[in-house]
Amino acid sequence: MTTTFKHMLVNFALGVLSVSTFLMVSAHAAKPTAREILLDQVTPQVGSEVAQAKKDAIAVSVLVESPDGTLTPRGVHQVFRTGERLRVKVLASRAGTISVYNTNPVGQTKHVWSGQVQVGQETVSPRMVLTGMSGVDELHIVLEPLQEPRGGVIVWLGNWLQSFKSGSGSSRDIQLDSQNTPQVSYLVNQTGQGVVSTVRVVHTR
C-alpha cells in the first residue's frame, strides 16, 4: 500500500468521522427543550400540525406571597417552608382540568382544589398554607388526563408517583422531560396524557 493511498484512506476516515460527529451534534441541538415544546403548543400556528402534537405540557410557578401581598414566582424544584403562603400558576398545552392534591407527611392524599385552564391562558389557584410540626407535605399539581382514568384521578396519581419513586425520572409508560428556571418549571409528558408536578413543603418547627 503506497503512502499516498494510506493518506487517502486516513483523510476519508476523518471525513466520515467529521460528518458523523456533525450529524450527532446537530440532532442533539435540534431536540426541543420542555420550554420550547410548551410554547410551541400554546402559540397558534396556521397550517401546522405541531400544536396538535400528542404531548401534554405545563409551565408551573409557585407564587410565594409576602406580608405586603407581593407575589414572588419560584420553580417547583425549590423547597418551600412551613407557613409560607402559596399560590400555583399554571400554563398548559391544552384545555382541561388543573387540580392540586396534597400528600401529608404520613402519606395520605386528598384533593385540595380544581380549576379549568385554557390554552395560552394562565390559571392561578387560591392561596394555600401548609403547617405542621415535622415531616414533608407534598402538593401535586396535576393536568388531568382528558378521559377519566380507571379508578379515578387519585389512583392514577398514585400510580404516577409510584413510577417515579425510584428517582429515575422515567417509567415504561411515562417519559417526562423537565426544565427548571428559578421562576418557572416546565414539564412535558412525551407519552400519553396528563402531567404531574410536585412541590415539597418542609416542616422544620
C-alpha positions in Angstrom: 0.0 0.0 0.0 1.5 3.3 -1.1 1.9 6.3 1.2 -0.4 8.3 -0.9 -3.1 5.7 -0.7 -2.7 5.5 3.1 -3.2 9.2 3.3 -6.3 9.0 1.2 -7.8 6.3 3.5 -6.9 8.4 6.6 -8.5 11.5 5.1 -11.6 9.6 4.1 -12.0 8.1 7.6 -11.5 11.5 9.1 -14.1 12.9 6.8 -16.6 10.3 7.7 -16.0 10.8 11.4 -16.4 14.6 11.0 -19.7 14.1 9.2 -21.0 11.7 11.8 -20.0 14.0 14.6 -21.7 16.9 12.9 -24.9 14.9 12.4 -24.9 13.7 16.1 -24.3 17.3 17.3 -27.0 18.7 15.0 -29.5 16.1 16.1 -28.8 16.8 19.7 -29.0 20.5 19.2 -32.3 20.1 17.3 -34.1 18.4 20.2 -36.5 20.9 21.6 -36.5 21.7 25.3 -39.5 21.3 27.5 -40.0 25.1 27.4 -39.9 25.1 23.6 -42.4 22.3 23.3 -44.8 24.1 25.6 -44.5 27.4 23.9 -44.8 25.8 20.5 -48.1 24.2 21.5 -49.7 27.3 23.1 -48.8 29.5 20.1 -51.3 29.3 17.2 -49.6 28.1 14.1 -51.5 28.4 10.8 -51.1 25.3 8.6 -49.0 23.4 11.2 -49.7 20.2 13.0 -47.1 20.8 15.7 -49.6 22.5 18.0 -51.8 19.4 17.9 -48.9 17.0 18.9 -50.0 14.5 21.5 -47.8 15.8 24.2 -49.2 17.2 27.4 -47.0 20.1 28.8 -47.3 22.6 31.6 -45.4 25.5 32.9 -45.7 25.9 36.7 -44.7 28.7 39.1 -45.3 28.7 42.8 -46.2 32.3 43.8 -44.9 33.0 47.3 -46.9 35.8 49.0 -45.0 38.2 51.3 -46.7 40.0 54.2 -47.2 43.1 52.0 -49.0 41.0 49.3 -46.1 40.8 46.8 -46.1 37.6 44.8 -42.7 36.1 44.0 -42.6 33.3 41.5 -40.4 30.2 42.1 -39.9 26.9 40.3 -41.4 23.8 41.8 -38.0 22.2 42.2 -37.2 24.5 45.1 -38.0 23.6 48.7 -40.8 25.6 50.5 -41.2 26.0 54.2 -43.9 25.7 56.9 -46.4 28.5 56.8 -45.5 30.1 53.5 -48.5 31.5 51.6 -48.5 29.8 48.2 -50.5 30.1 45.0 -49.9 27.9 42.0 -49.8 29.5 38.5 -50.1 27.1 35.5 -49.9 27.5 31.8 -51.0 24.3 29.9 -50.6 23.0 26.4 -54.3 22.1 26.1 -57.6 23.0 27.7 -58.5 20.8 30.7 -58.7 20.5 34.4 -55.9 21.5 36.7 -56.0 20.0 40.2 -54.0 20.3 43.3 -53.7 17.3 45.6 -51.9 17.2 49.0 -50.0 14.2 50.3 -49.3 14.8 54.0 -46.2 13.5 56.0 -48.0 10.2 56.8 -48.7 9.5 53.2 -52.4 10.4 53.0 -53.5 12.1 49.7 -56.6 14.3 49.3 -58.0 16.7 46.8 -57.4 20.4 47.5 -58.6 22.4 44.5 -59.5 22.1 40.9 -59.9 24.7 38.1 -60.2 24.9 34.4 -57.4 26.0 32.1 -57.5 27.2 28.5 -54.6 27.0 26.0 -52.4 30.0 26.3 -54.1 31.4 29.4 -52.6 31.3 32.8 -54.6 29.9 35.7 -53.9 30.8 39.3 -55.1 28.8 42.3 -56.4 30.3 45.6 -53.9 30.9 48.4 -52.7 27.7 50.2 -50.8 27.5 53.5 -49.4 24.2 54.9 -48.4 24.0 58.5 -47.0 21.1 60.6 -44.6 20.2 63.3 -42.4 17.8 61.3 -42.0 15.9 58.0 -42.8 17.0 54.5 -46.0 17.8 52.8 -46.3 17.4 49.0 -48.5 19.5 46.7 -49.2 17.7 43.4 -50.1 20.0 40.5 -52.0 17.8 38.0 -53.1 18.4 34.4 -55.7 15.7 34.5 -56.0 13.2 31.5 -58.8 14.1 29.1 -60.5 10.8 29.8 -61.3 9.7 33.3 -58.6 7.2 34.4 -59.6 3.8 35.6 -60.1 4.0 39.3 -60.2 7.8 39.3 -57.6 10.5 39.3 -56.2 9.8 42.8 -55.5 6.2 41.8 -53.9 7.4 38.5 -51.9 10.0 40.5 -50.7 7.2 42.9 -49.5 5.1 40.0 -47.7 8.1 38.5 -45.9 8.9 41.8 -45.0 5.2 42.3 -43.5 5.1 38.8 -41.1 7.9 39.8 -40.4 6.7 43.4 -37.1 5.3 42.5 -35.9 8.8 41.3 -35.1 7.6 37.8 -37.4 10.2 36.3 -39.0 7.8 33.9 -41.1 4.7 33.6 -42.3 2.3 31.0 -45.5 4.3 30.4 -44.3 7.8 31.2 -41.5 9.7 29.5 -41.2 13.0 31.3 -39.0 15.9 30.2 -38.4 18.7 32.6 -36.7 22.1 32.6 -36.3 24.4 35.6 -35.5 28.0 36.0 -35.5 30.0 39.3 -39.0 31.3 38.5 -40.7 28.5 36.4 -40.7 24.8 35.9 -41.6 23.2 32.6 -42.8 19.6 32.2 -43.7 17.5 29.2 -45.2 14.0 29.1 -44.0 12.6 25.8 -46.2 9.6 26.1 -49.9 9.5 26.9 -51.8 12.3 28.6 -51.6 14.0 32.0 -48.8 15.7 33.8 -47.9 15.8 37.5 -45.6 18.4 39.1 -44.8 18.1 42.8 -44.0 20.9 45.3 -42.3 19.9 48.6 -43.1 21.9 51.8 -40.7 21.1 54.7 -41.9 21.5 58.3 -39.0 22.5 60.5 -40.7 23.7 63.6 
